[in-house]
C-alpha cells in the first residue's frame, strides 16, 4: 500500500533526523511517539517503509519492535530523548513534553 503524503513526509523527516538510520535504542520510544499520534496501521506503514531502507537485521528489529511497543512501554527518559531529537530536526509531531513542569 503506498504511503499517503502525510506519512511520506513523516518518513522523510525521520530519515533526515536519523541520516545514519534509527538506532535500535530509539525504536521503542520512536514508535511509541508515533503510536500516540497515528493509527496502528499508519505506524506499521511507516515501519515497513523504514525497514525497506535499513539492512535486513535492522528491518527485523523494526518489525519486532512494532509488535512489542504496546507490551513494553518505553521509559519517560527514552521518550524525552527521542522527542528532543525529533524536535531539534523540526519534526512537527514531536510536541514538547508538557508533563514536566
N, C-alpha and C positions, 0 to 999 in steps of 0.2 A: 504494500500500500504506500503510495507516495506521501511525502510529508506535506502538510499544509504550509503556507507561507510563514505563519507564526512559529510552527515547530522547526521549520528550516532556519529561521532567524535564531532560535534558541540554540540549535546545533552549531550555527556559525559563531555565536557568542561563546559557547563552550570551547570550541576549537581555538578561538582567538585567546580566550582566557587561559587555556591549557595547551599551548602550542606543542608541547612535548607529549601530549596525551594526559589524561586524568590519572593521577597517582592512585594506586589501589586504596590507600588510606582515605582518599576523598570520595570513593564511590558511594558508600553508605550515606554520609551526610548530604552529598550532592543529590542522590536520588530521593532522599527524604525531603529535601527542599523542593525538588521538582514535584513530588507527590503532594506537597501541601498547596501547590498552585495549579496542578494539571490533573487530568483524569489518569487512571491506571493505564488505559490504552495509549494515551499520549506519552506517558513516561516510557512505556515499552517501545513505542516507535522511536523515541529519541535514543534509548539504549541500543536498539537494533542498529540505528544509523551510526552511533559511535562505535559499536562493535565492528562494523564493516571497515572502519578506518584504522582500527587497532590491530595488533598482532593477534594470532589465534588464541594464545594463552590469555591475553587481556580480554578478548571478546568473551571467553567463557566466564571469566571473573565478573564481567559486567552482567551477564545473564544470571549468574548465581546470586549476585547482589540484589538484583531486582526481586528475586524470589524471597530473599531474607530481610528486606527492608522493613516489612511490617512485623517480622518476628524479633528483630534485633534493632531497636531504635538507637540511633547514634547519640553520643553524649552531647550535651549543650555546648561544650568547648569545641567539639568537632564541627558542629553546625555553624557556630560563630566563626570559626576559621574559614570554612568554605564560603560562607555568606560574605565575609570580608574580602576574600579573594575575588569572588564574582563581582561584588560591588565596586571594587577597585578597577575592574575591567569595564564598568559601565553596564553591567547586566541588570536590566530593569526588574527582574523578578526577585532580586536579592535585596529585599527591603531591610533597612536597619533593624537590629534586634531591639524590640520595644519592651522586652521583658526585664531588661536590666536597667534600673534607674537609680 
